[in-house]
Amino acid sequence: MSTTPQALYRDEGVVLRTQKLGEADRIVTVLTRRTGKVRAVAKGVRRTKSKFGARLEPFSHVDLQLYTGRNLDIVSQAESIRAYGPAVVGDYRAYTAGTAVLETADRLTAEEKEPSLRMFLLVIGALRTLAEGQKPAPLVLDAFLLRAMSVAGWEPALGDCARCGEAGPHRHFSVPAGGTVCPSCRPTGSAMPSPVTIELLEALLSGDWGRAEASLAINRREGSGLVAALLQWHLERGLRSLPLVDRA
């Protein structure tokens, strides 16, 4: 009886989530640099003598060797590149923000094995910044969410009208329309956020951290609400982790 040889491949990735399988195994969901999102079985990693169980935890940046499986791939080797977990988990605000980063990346890469280098780099950058602890965790999260939506094709309009393209700035903001809207396109029920809040979102999207960190708490709260509403609209349901983010 002939068997088809399993293809062996290697890639680096960040562990997004894990789930138990049987008594000793675990399914790991990894966003990789070249392959995209991969779900793979890590055999025996829940045993105390496992060689690489601790390396396959959420927030871990790892170098993996895998075999292609019929339904799920199989992890045959895992080497740690950098474990962001200890630094992130030790800070509650960073941890809650980091959990939302991982869940968002998982949700926005719905198709498995569809390469998304930009999303991979965004996740690594966000986790590195959270682990370093030099920037406010809620701002890091909102910057990631804005840029992740942009990578997914949902970049919000923060200057010109989201519907007709008329040059802005515009005072009204419509989540269903995808951002700021001109008076002619303004749907009923549009919000009217502070212009300073829209400037904060522009700074986060463009990476202008000097302007972002100079923002006031009232504008950060309002901006976070707009970002969360946009993300929930596009995903059609909210993230479980987002309401738990510590924005105090």
N, C-alpha and C positions, 0 to 999 in steps of 0.2 A: 504493500500500500504506500503510495507516494505522498509526501507532504510538501506543501509550498514553504520554502524558507522565509523566515520573517526578516523584513528589512530593518537594518540597524541605522539609526541616525543620532546625531548629537546636536544639541542646541542649548542656549542659555535662556533662562526665563525667571519670572517672579511668580511665586506661589500665591494664587488668589484665594483659594479655599480648599478644605479637605473634608472628607466624609468617611466614616468607618465602613469597612467591607469585611464581612465574616468576623473571625475571632482575632486575626492578627494583621490583616491587610488594611490598606487605606486607598481611596481614590483621591488623587490630587488634581486640581485644576490649575494649570500653569499657562500664563501668557508668555510666549516665547518670542525671541527676537526675530527669527526667520520663518518659523512655521505657523505662528498665530496661536490661538488658544488650543490647548491640548488637554484632554482628560486621560489620565493614565493610572494604572494600578501599581502601587508600590507594595510589593509583597513582603510580609513579615515586619513592617516598620513599627508596628505597635508592640513588638516584643522588646523587652528591656535590653537584649543583646543586639538589637538591630544596628548595623553599621552606619546607616544614614537616615534613620527616622527623624532625628532632631533637625536635620537639614531641610526637611520637606514640610515646614510649617509656614502658615501665612506670614507675609512680610519678608520672606527669604528670597534672596537673589542667588540662583544656583546654576551650575553647569550640569546638564543632564545627558545621559546616554539612554536611549529608549529603543525598544523593539516595536514595530508596527503590529498591532493586533487587529482582530476581526472587528471587535466593537470598541474596545479600549486598548490603548497602547500600554506597554509594560516598562516601568523604570528599572533599568539594570544597574545604573550607577548614578550617584549624585554627589557633586562636590560643591561646597559653599563658596560663593564669590563674596557675598556680604550678607550678614544677617541683620536686617533692620529691626527685627522684632524686639530685642531687649531694650533698645533706646526708645522705641515707639510705645511699647506696652508700659514702660515705666512712667509715662506722662499721659494722664487720662485724656487731656484735650488732644494730644497728638494721636493717641490710640483710637479715639472715636472718629477723628478726621481720617485716619489711615484706613479704618474699617470701611468708611464710606468710599474712599478711593478704590479699594479693592473690589467692592460690590459694583461700583459704577463701571469699572473696567470689564468686569465679568458680564454685566448686562449689555454693554455697548459692543461687545465682541460676541454676538450671539452665534455666528457661524464658526464652527470649529475648523482649524487648519486653514484659515484665511489670513495670510500675513498682514500684520498691522504694526509696522515698525514705529510709526509715530505714537501710537497708543502705548506701546511697550516703553518707549523713551519717556513719555509723560508720566507713567506710573513710577518708573525708577527715579525720575527727578523729584516727584512729589514725596516719595518715601525717604529719599536722601535728605530732602529739606526738612521734613518732619523729624527725622532722627537727629539732625544737627541742632534743632531747637532754636534757631536764630530768628525765625520769622513766626508771626502769630499763626497757629495751626488753622483757625477758621479761614484766614485769608489764603493760606496754601491750598486748602480744600476748594474754596470758591474759584481760585485761579485754575486748579486742575479741572473742575467741572466745566468751566467755560471753554477751556481748550479741548477737553475731551468731546464736548458737543460739537466743537468746530471740526475736529477730526472725523466725527461721525456724519458730517454734512449739515449740522444744525447750528452753525455759528449765529448767535443773535445779532440783530441789527441794532447798533448802539449810536449810530449817527444819522444816516439816511433812512428814509421811510422803509420799513420792512416790506411793504406791499408795492408801492409804485416807484421807490427809489429816489423820491424827491430829497434834495440835499437838506440836511438838518443843521443844527440839532432840533429835535422835536420834543415837546413836553409830555406827550402821552406814550404809554407803554402797554402793548397788548401781547399777552402770553400766546394766545392762539395764532396771532399774526407773526410772532417770532421776534419781537423787539419794539423799538420806538416806531411810532406811526405819525404821519402828518394829519392835520385837521380833516382833510378830505377823506382819508382812509380809516380814520379812527372808529373802531367798532364800539358799540354800546358796552359800557362796563369797563372800559380801559382804565388803567391806573395812571396816576400822575406823580411818579416818583420825583424826588429832588434831583435837579440837574447835577448836583455834587455826587449823588449816588451813581448816576450813569457814568460820570467821569471816573469813579472808583472802579466800576466794572470794565471800562475801557483800559484802565491801568493794569488790572489783573489779567486781562486777555492779552495785552501786549508785553507784559513782564516789566512794567514800570513800577518797581517795588518801592522806590523812594516816595512816589505819589501815593501808592496804596497804603503804606505804613503810616503816612501822615494823615490818613482819613480818621473821621470821628466815629465813635461807637454807633451813633444813630444811623449813619450812612452805611456802616458795615452790616447792621441788622437788616436794614431795608434792602441792601444789595443781596444778602444771603437769601432773603425771601423770594426775590425775583429769580435768582439762579435756581433755587429749588423748584419753583413753580414751572420754569422752562423745562427743566430736566424731567419732572413728573409728566408734563404734557407730552413730551416726545416719547417717553418710555411707556406711557399710557397707564402706569401705576407707579406709586412712589417706591423709594428705596427703604428697606427695613431699617437700615443703619442711620439714615439721615436725621430722623427725629431725635436720635440719641447723641448727636454731636454736641459737645460742650462748647457753647459760644459765649460763656460768661466772660 
